[in-house]
Amino acid sequence: MVPQLIYSLLALTALHLLPGVAALDFGASQWIWTNEVSAGNAPIGARAFRKDFVPPLGKTPIQADIAITADNSFTLYVNGGQVGTGGDFTNAERFCAPLRSCLNVFAVTAVNEATTPNPAGLLVAIQITYSDGTTSTIVSDTTWRTSITIPAGYEQLSFDDNSWKPAIAEGAYGVAPWGQIPIPSAPPVLSLANSKWIWTNEVVNGNAPPGPRAFRRTYTPPTGQTATSATIIIAVDNEYSLYVNGVLVGSGNNFQVAQQYTVNLSPAPNVVFAVYAVNTLTVNNPAGILAAIEITSAECNCTSGAFVLTDGSWKSNTGTPIGFQLPGFDDSSWPAATAEGTYGVAPWGKPTVVPVSGPVNAIAGAPASATAA
């Protein structure tokens, strides 16, 4: 057992040196769903998907590097354990999971959300790494099995899916209405393009009262993963100070120029992004925050990642309570931020992105920085 473990670890270390190992992408994947799709639309509701994987003779799988998205949301399981979730089909989530030496099962609960039939799809690419440092790829296609119900225990290795129907292929990666899907940790993918300008619920006819406001977004890594770094692009009308786990990361005062920061994270159960934002004029006028964040997590010997974008999942407050930027602050009573429009909307247009490094100072009135991220 011990020699085999040492050999496997050495092989995985050597994997980074192998020129033949390809980057994870959706190039060979297909959008799939159940056989309910008609004229490009599917009924609303949750559907189950499974893919069995048995390694080739003489091969010992070590881990799976998984890129996945679903229209509209998903929960991913590997060998019966929940690995992660996602709720933004315009961006992929990326997960890493250890594998068994024999049978492995990838299972997904995918949900089509709306009130009437609409497009639905699941897109997956999985890179399998073996103990000898070689890899193979599994993609979403018609070899996956589907169910229009969610049977109890369907994600478990012992579940019998022989009565399930094969998935149907809706089109190759890139097909409408989904187009190109960014995958975390595969540069250059981080962009503001899918983010929304947000503010408090005070916005009326595109204008908001002047003064400082507080915003928060908490990210919880999947079970077994630890967030190690975050790359953040942010622009604010009119000025801001940005905090990650209470630590001041940067400030800006020009909404036409977005700042890009990279932050190394200390181990913590959650990552809290907080913004002290100020609408600086003396009369009601446009105000907004636009941000895109890529979070990298480490597990096994590959990288997991997720995107956090400004949208209605952020919390907002018309005041700036003491300590609001700290991880332990209770924002459960805060209302959701108000989405004002997508990237490129007037009056903001498309900000230029400028990388920022070095010492930073908080804007006037913003909280002091904590000592560690």
Phi and psi in degrees as a GROMACS rama.xvg file:
@    title "Ramachandran Plot"
@    xaxis  label "Phi"
@    yaxis  label "Psi"
@TYPE xy
-65.0431  -47.6517  VAL-2
-58.3702  -40.22  PRO-3
-63.9845  -39.7057  GLN-4
-63.8046  -44.2165  LEU-5
-62.1804  -42.6019  ILE-6
-61.2046  -42.6309  TYR-7
-63.1858  -42.4412  SER-8
-65.8312  -40.6387  LEU-9
-63.6829  -39.6109  LEU-10
-64.4083  -40.146  ALA-11
-67.0552  -36.9156  LEU-12
-63.1765  -40.8574  THR-13
-68.0975  -21.9478  ALA-14
-53.896  -38.6735  LEU-15
-64.7087  -18.1014  HIS-16
-96.5412  -5.43301  LEU-17
-81.9807  119.936  LEU-18
-69.798  -17.9805  PRO-19
-85.2085  -6.21534  GLY-20
-75.4134  120.873  VAL-21
-87.1415  153.23  ALA-22
-70.852  148.963  ALA-23
-71.7274  128.65  LEU-24
-152.96  171.817  ASP-25
-96.5232  12.4659  PHE-26
-53.5493  -35.4385  GLY-27
-103.173  2.47714  ALA-28
-83.3668  154.608  SER-29
-119.648  147.224  GLN-30
-73.0021  129.725  TRP-31
-128.151  159.592  ILE-32
-159.105  -173.08  TRP-33
-74.6967  173.624  THR-34
-79.6022  15.9636  ASN-35
-84.9254  -8.78367  GLU-36
-65.4963  130.508  VAL-37
-138.47  125.155  SER-38
53.4208  36.5314  ALA-39
83.3449  0.119182  GLY-40
-117.907  152.079  ASN-41
-131.827  153.756  ALA-42
-61.0535  153.478  PRO-43
-72.5403  158.689  ILE-44
124.377  175.118  GLY-45
-90.6687  142.365  ALA-46
-132.892  150.895  ARG-47
-106.652  141.303  ALA-48
-133.307  143.553  PHE-49
-140.179  147.173  ARG-50
-141.135  117.755  LYS-51
-84.8306  145.093  ASP-52
-135.647  120.645  PHE-53
-116.061  124.665  VAL-54
-66.8154  154.47  PRO-55
-60.837  156.533  PRO-56
-57.097  129.999  LEU-57
87.2662  -1.26449  GLY-58
-108.198  139.762  LYS-59
-117.955  108.056  THR-60
-71.8991  142.22  PRO-61
-109.614  -45.9323  ILE-62
-153.47  162.852  GLN-63
-123.193  128.973  ALA-64
-103.161  115.656  ASP-65
-119.036  126.186  ILE-66
-110.776  131.247  ALA-67
-152.761  144.376  ILE-68
-149.861  160.736  THR-69
-149.128  144.322  ALA-70
-99.7689  99.1468  ASP-71
-110.829  -29.5333  ASN-72
-150.701  167.289  SER-73
-153.674  160.702  PHE-74
-128.821  127.31  THR-75
-106.104  136.509  LEU-76
-125.371  144.203  TYR-77
-128.501  119.666  VAL-78
53.9791  38.7086  ASN-79
91.4889  -14.1708  GLY-80
-100.138  138.801  GLY-81
-71.147  128.698  GLN-82
-101.965  -37.9828  VAL-83
178.82  174.912  GLY-84
-135.083  167.569  THR-85
-156.904  150.059  GLY-86
-139.937  17.2491  GLY-87
-132.346  98.9373  ASP-88
-71.0128  -9.51856  PHE-89
-80.4491  -9.82007  THR-90
-134.283  142.665  ASN-91
-83.2931  155.176  ALA-92
-103.915  155.594  GLU-93
-130.007  131.489  ARG-94
-134.883  157.414  PHE-95
-128.004  136.367  CYS-96
-143.035  139.391  ALA-97
-70.3655  153.05  PRO-98
-120.249  158.481  LEU-99
-82.6354  161.294  ARG-100
-77.2312  -13.867  SER-101
-118.819  -117.943  CYS-102
-70.6324  135.743  LEU-103
-130.559  147.791  ASN-104
-129.159  125.719  VAL-105
-102.448  124.315  PHE-106
-130.681  143.525  ALA-107
-137.433  130.495  VAL-108
-97.0684  114.656  THR-109
-113.062  140.127  ALA-110
-122.478  127.35  VAL-111
-93.6171  115.181  ASN-112
-108.086  129.034  GLU-113
168.12  -167.57  ALA-114
-111.606  -12.0626  THR-115
-137.073  161.335  THR-116
-53.151  140.897  PRO-117
-159.721  171.892  ASN-118
-58.1071  140.83  PRO-119
-143.17  144.821  ALA-120
-168.514  158.202  GLY-121
-125.822  133.592  LEU-122
-130.462  125.092  LEU-123
-140.099  141.321  VAL-124
-136.828  129.652  ALA-125
-128.583  124.197  ILE-126
-102.31  120.189  GLN-127
-93.1285  129.038  ILE-128
-108.214  130.978  THR-129
-100.715  166.387  TYR-130
-65.0357  -20.4772  SER-131
-89.4492  5.66378  ASP-132
89.334  -4.88189  GLY-133
-83.7053  167.239  THR-134
-136.144  161.201  THR-135
-142.728  169.686  SER-136
-127.878  138.426  THR-137
-113.625  136.042  ILE-138
-127.503  161.805  VAL-139
-72.669  125.505  SER-140
-161.784  -166.148  ASP-141
-78.3834  1.51227  THR-142
-82.5012  -11.3855  THR-143
-74.9468  149.935  TRP-144
-107  151.569  ARG-145
-134.118  156.757  THR-146
-139.996  139.461  SER-147
-83.3717  -4.37294  ILE-148
-117.657  170.08  THR-149
-114.303  86.3094  ILE-150
-64.6761  145.789  PRO-151
-59.8943  131.559  ALA-152
75.2004  12.6569  GLY-153
-62.1322  -22.459  TYR-154
-82.4516  -6.09786  GLU-155
-81.9316  154.332  GLN-156
-59.7023  -35.1565  LEU-157
-80.3003  -7.81115  SER-158
-67.939  138.604  PHE-159
-96.6599  110.183  ASP-160
-105.835  20.588  ASP-161
-62.0516  -25.3537  ASN-162
-85.955  -6.51327  SER-163
-72.5752  154.42  TRP-164
-86.2045  151.021  LYS-165
-66.2711  147.312  PRO-166
-65.4029  155.476  ALA-167
-102.823  146.853  ILE-168
-90.6561  128.128  ALA-169
-97.7138  -12.8491  GLU-170
150.597  158.936  GLY-171
-71.6409  161.368  ALA-172
-51.5077  134.739  TYR-173
100.791  -12.2101  GLY-174
-67.9524  151.138  VAL-175
-69.4015  148.571  ALA-176
-91.0364  9.87161  PRO-177
-92.0689  -36.3663  TRP-178
65.1499  -147.709  GLY-179
-81.9768  139.012  GLN-180
-121.818  114.002  ILE-181
-66.0466  142.816  PRO-182
-111.964  130.3  ILE-183
-56.9418  148.796  PRO-184
61.9625  30.5147  SER-185
-131.346  71.2168  ALA-186
-54.8952  154.913  PRO-187
-96.8368  103.034  PRO-188
-111.838  -25.8956  VAL-189
-69.1481  124.784  LEU-190
-150.532  156.102  SER-191
-83.5891  -2.93783  LEU-192
-58.1022  -32.9343  ALA-193
-100.741  4.6756  ASN-194
-84.1869  159.883  SER-195
-115.647  146.454  LYS-196
-72.1451  130.63  TRP-197
-127.936  158.601  ILE-198
-156.938  -170.603  TRP-199
-73.614  175.47  THR-200
-79.0952  14.4845  ASN-201
-86.2965  -6.19772  GLU-202
-67.1195  125.549  VAL-203
-133.098  122.65  VAL-204
53.4747  37.6053  ASN-205
83.1652  1.66608  GLY-206
-120.098  150.508  ASN-207
-134.33  154.217  ALA-208
-62.976  151.526  PRO-209
-70.666  160.968  PRO-210
121.676  171.752  GLY-211
-80.7722  147.961  PRO-212
-138.928  156.966  ARG-213
-114.981  141.057  ALA-214
-136.5  144.521  PHE-215
-141.959  148.336  ARG-216
-145.625  124.061  ARG-217
-105.122  129.137  THR-218
-111.923  128.852  TYR-219
-112.048  116.329  THR-220
-62.7416  153.43  PRO-221
-59.0949  157.861  PRO-222
-54.2498  131.817  THR-223
87.9469  -1.9177  GLY-224
-116.055  151.408  GLN-225
-126.264  123.485  THR-226
-66.6943  129.985  ALA-227
-110.276  -27.5462  THR-228
-157.383  161.554  SER-229
-140.766  135.317  ALA-230
-109.301  128.121  THR-231
-127.032  129.365  ILE-232
-114.122  128.708  ILE-233
-147.779  140.135  ILE-234
-135.786  143.009  ALA-235
-137.817  137.694  VAL-236
-104.185  102.254  ASP-237
-112.075  -36.0217  ASN-238
-149.198  161.925  GLU-239
-157.646  163.292  TYR-240
-128.668  134.848  SER-241
-108.852  136.899  LEU-242
-126.668  142.071  TYR-243
-123.073  117.171  VAL-244
52.048  39.2088  ASN-245
87.7538  -9.3304  GLY-246
-94.0213  130.705  VAL-247
-65.4486  125.216  LEU-248
-103.462  -39.9099  VAL-249
-177.713  171.205  GLY-250
-140.625  157.76  SER-251
-155.707  160.16  GLY-252
-144.694  27.2677  ASN-253
-143.105  107.198  ASN-254
-70.4441  -10.0487  PHE-255
-84.568  -7.91815  GLN-256
-126.772  117.778  VAL-257
-92.4918  139.887  ALA-258
-97.0278  142.965  GLN-259
-115.135  125.099  GLN-260
-122.79  149.571  TYR-261
-122.131  127.075  THR-262
-124.391  127.899  VAL-263
-84.3823  136.675  ASN-264
-108.825  139.517  LEU-265
-80.511  151.945  SER-266
-55.7703  129.48  PRO-267
-159.997  151.836  ALA-268
-67.0701  -27.9252  PRO-269
-135.902  162.21  ASN-270
-121.002  123.037  VAL-271
-109.663  121.838  VAL-272
-102.483  126.33  PHE-273
-131.437  143.067  ALA-274
-130.361  127.329  VAL-275
-96.3315  107.133  TYR-276
-117.904  142.081  ALA-277
-127.422  127.819  VAL-278
-90.9903  109.106  ASN-279
-88.2763  -12.5414  THR-280
-75.8793  178.021  LEU-281
-99.8024  -5.63209  THR-282
-127.627  163.73  VAL-283
-57.8586  135.58  ASN-284
-161.917  170.6  ASN-285
-59.4739  141.47  PRO-286
-146.748  144.664  ALA-287
-172.604  159.847  GLY-288
-122.983  134.58  ILE-289
-128.597  123.765  LEU-290
-149.634  150.046  ALA-291
-135.311  133.637  ALA-292
-130.756  132.607  ILE-293
-112.278  124.184  GLU-294
-108.41  129.717  ILE-295
-107.714  133.526  THR-296
-123.089  154.705  SER-297
-114.886  133.905  ALA-298
-159.576  151.166  GLU-299
51.7281  -127.789  CYS-300
-126.438  24.3887  ASN-301
-135.357  179.44  CYS-302
-110.118  134.497  THR-303
-104.947  156.421  SER-304
-159.143  162.215  GLY-305
-151.701  156.109  ALA-306
-105.156  140.912  PHE-307
-123.26  122.132  VAL-308
-117.888  154.082  LEU-309
-69.4245  124.414  THR-310
-165.783  -164.096  ASP-311
-70.8068  -3.80075  GLY-312
-80.668  -10.9697  SER-313
-77.6103  153.13  TRP-314
-100.745  146.454  LYS-315
-134.457  156.071  SER-316
-144.751  138.301  ASN-317
-75.8954  -8.55378  THR-318
-114.911  -173.626  GLY-319
-132.172  77.0865  THR-320
-59.5955  149.254  PRO-321
-59.9817  129.632  ILE-322
81.39  8.79608  GLY-323
-62.2105  -21.7287  PHE-324
-84.1484  -7.2284  GLN-325
-85.4036  149.06  LEU-326
-57.544  -35.8952  PRO-327
-82.5121  0.0620903  GLY-328
-67.4741  138.834  PHE-329
-91.4516  107.235  ASP-330
-106.319  17.8788  ASP-331
-61.7434  -24.3444  SER-332
-91.1277  -5.39  SER-333
-72.0993  141.696  TRP-334
-76.3274  162.929  PRO-335
-67.6652  148.588  ALA-336
-65.4383  154.369  ALA-337
-95.3877  124.836  THR-338
-81.2505  125.701  ALA-339
-100.758  -21.2355  GLU-340
162.736  164.173  GLY-341
-83.687  167.599  THR-342
-50.1648  131.128  TYR-343
97.8023  -11.0021  GLY-344
-68.6999  150.702  VAL-345
-70.8179  148.384  ALA-346
-92.2016  10.1049  PRO-347
-92.3562  -31.6389  TRP-348
68.1159  -144.415  GLY-349
-118.312  102.979  LYS-350
-63.0591  148.287  PRO-351
-77.3745  139.925  THR-352
-100.117  128.945  VAL-353
-128.378  119.731  VAL-354
-62.9123  142.568  PRO-355
-128.491  136.876  VAL-356
-144.429  167.695  SER-357
95.0442  179.36  GLY-358
-60.9341  146.31  PRO-359
-132.255  158.526  VAL-360
-122.485  149.724  ASN-361
-75.7526  150.411  ALA-362
-73.1981  165.699  ILE-363
-57.824  129.123  ALA-364
91.6341  -13.8048  GLY-365
-76.2312  155.815  ALA-366
-64.8345  158.459  PRO-367
-73.8782  159.414  ALA-368
-81.1686  146.331  SER-369
-73.0504  178.986  ALA-370
-93.5464  -17.9633  THR-371
-150.796  147.086  ALA-372
